[in-house]
């Protein structure tokens, strides 16, 4: 079973170390950031199941980090602070935080809150996924029904082609490397060539062009990999 991914953001090494120890014992995979800029950059390049975010940090505090992350991503955020003021909690929630825990805290409570936030996010995403359609100019993707329409006509994609197109279309602001795409869609145990991604991208583009899509749906980001080409207004 794939481990849950958690980003721990705190400028104090002792706190990061403590969180790493207890989260690792509960089968999480941990990425650490010692300041706000590192945290924002980490979220830009990989997906996390939850973010544990300290408030009182130099340069960029937790509120500002939370605000920046919320501009693009809905990852659950649990904020940590030594302050108990209600105004601080309200400010955190207004910035998009999902929960708030005051230091010092019991580690059992921390783990329980982390799991509760991940469960809540999973249920919410499932409900949104069931009724959601991802729509761009001339292109509509139905994640639950697993089909794609171009100019009102269904286009047949293989399972992996669909998964790849859907992932990119649902995250149009994010560029993915080939290795990231292989890990997310083919899994850790895949031992094939990274160019497998290129072949699937080529097939997606050719089928879209044949169906009459007036633009290339997947953009090559030179030196990085691929991202969705969001032409026209997303509806």
Secondary structure, 3 states (H helix, E strand, C coil): CCCEEEEEECCCHHHHHHHHHHHHHCCEEEEEECCHHHHHHHHHHCCCCEEEEECCCCCCCHHHHHHHHHCCCCCEEEEEECCCCHHHHHHHHHCCCCEEEECCCCHHHHHHHHHHHHHHHHHHHHHHHHHCCEEECCEEEECCCCEEEECCEEECCCHHHHHHHHHHHHCCCCCEEHHHHHHHHCCCCCCCCCHHHHHHHHHHHHHHHHCCCCCCCEEEECCCEEEECCCCCCC
